[in-house]
Amino acid sequence: MTLPRHRIVVEARPQYLPEQSDPAESRFVFAYQITIRNEGTVAAQLLTRHWFITDAHGNTEEVHGEGVVGEQPQIAPGESHTYMSGCPLATSFGSMRGSYHFVDADGYGFEAEIPEFFLVGPRTLH
């Protein structure tokens, strides 16, 4: 079996931050830990990110930027990079998905999907 040249696997572990949130003001803050694993055969450097952040009302914010938390990590085959970040929402539930743009040692650019994950705050009764 031949391994793919470019294979990036992204895993997210979100959590609600009650100490930074204020439900009475419609402010729900979430942290998420992202682990990016290079399961391909060549090293790759993460250059940019592209997120879609959607709240429970269906409002979507699109976010583009360089790197992740100020870094543009180089990830060798078999290695991973983990970082923490966060985002506020106006609702207690939402989701995030997107992609990272990488470039390999030969200058070839490619996208890695960030599968959708859910941001779930406290349960409320209406």
C-alpha positions in Angstrom: 0.0 0.0 0.0 1.4 3.4 -1.0 0.8 6.3 1.4 -0.6 9.5 -0.1 1.9 12.3 -0.6 -0.5 14.9 1.1 -2.7 13.6 3.9 -3.5 16.0 6.8 -5.9 14.9 9.5 -7.5 17.5 11.7 -9.2 16.8 15.0 -11.0 19.3 17.2 -11.9 19.2 21.0 -14.2 22.1 21.8 -15.3 23.2 25.3 -17.5 25.9 26.7 -15.9 28.6 29.0 -18.5 29.6 31.5 -16.1 32.0 33.3 -15.7 34.1 30.2 -19.3 33.9 29.1 -22.3 36.0 30.0 -25.6 34.3 28.9 -27.7 37.3 30.0 -25.8 39.4 27.5 -25.9 36.6 24.8 -22.2 36.0 25.0 -21.0 32.4 24.9 -17.3 31.8 24.8 -15.8 28.5 23.5 -12.2 27.2 23.4 -11.1 24.5 21.1 -7.9 22.4 20.9 -6.9 21.5 17.4 -4.5 18.7 16.5 -3.2 18.6 13.0 -1.5 15.3 12.0 0.6 14.8 8.9 -0.2 11.3 7.7 1.3 11.9 4.2 4.8 11.2 3.0 6.2 14.8 2.7 6.6 17.6 5.2 4.1 20.4 4.9 3.9 24.0 6.2 0.5 25.5 7.3 0.3 28.9 5.7 -3.3 30.1 6.1 -6.7 29.2 7.7 -10.2 29.7 6.5 -13.1 29.2 9.0 -16.9 29.2 8.8 -18.4 29.9 12.3 -22.1 29.5 12.5 -24.4 30.3 15.4 -27.7 28.7 16.3 -29.6 31.4 14.3 -27.8 30.4 11.1 -25.6 33.5 11.1 -22.2 32.6 9.6 -19.0 34.5 10.0 -16.1 33.8 7.6 -12.6 34.2 9.0 -9.4 34.2 6.9 -5.9 34.6 8.3 -2.3 33.6 8.3 -1.2 30.6 10.2 -2.7 29.5 13.5 -2.3 31.5 16.8 0.6 33.5 15.2 2.5 30.4 13.9 2.9 28.8 10.5 4.0 25.3 11.7 6.1 22.9 9.5 4.8 19.4 10.2 6.9 16.4 9.2 5.4 13.1 8.1 4.2 11.2 11.1 4.2 14.3 13.3 1.5 16.6 14.6 0.9 20.1 15.8 -1.5 21.0 18.5 -2.8 24.5 19.5 -5.6 26.1 21.5 -7.8 29.0 20.3 -11.3 30.2 20.9 -14.3 32.2 19.7 -17.4 33.9 21.1 -20.9 33.3 19.9 -24.2 35.1 20.4 -25.9 31.8 21.0 -25.3 28.8 23.2 -24.9 26.5 20.3 -23.0 26.7 17.0 -20.5 25.0 14.8 -17.2 25.5 13.1 -15.6 24.1 9.9 -13.1 25.2 7.4 -9.7 24.4 5.8 -6.0 25.0 6.1 -3.8 25.9 3.2 -0.5 24.1 3.2 2.6 24.1 1.0 5.0 21.2 0.7 8.8 21.3 0.3 8.5 21.4 -3.5 6.3 24.5 -3.3 3.1 22.6 -4.1 0.0 24.1 -2.4 -2.9 22.0 -1.1 -5.9 22.3 1.1 -6.7 20.2 4.2 -10.3 20.1 5.4 -11.3 21.0 9.0 -14.3 18.7 9.6 -17.3 20.4 11.2 -17.4 20.3 15.0 -20.0 21.7 17.4 -19.8 24.3 20.1 -22.3 23.5 22.8 -22.9 25.7 25.8 -25.2 25.4 28.8 -28.7 24.0 28.3 -31.5 26.5 28.7 -35.2 26.2 28.9 -37.5 28.6 27.1 
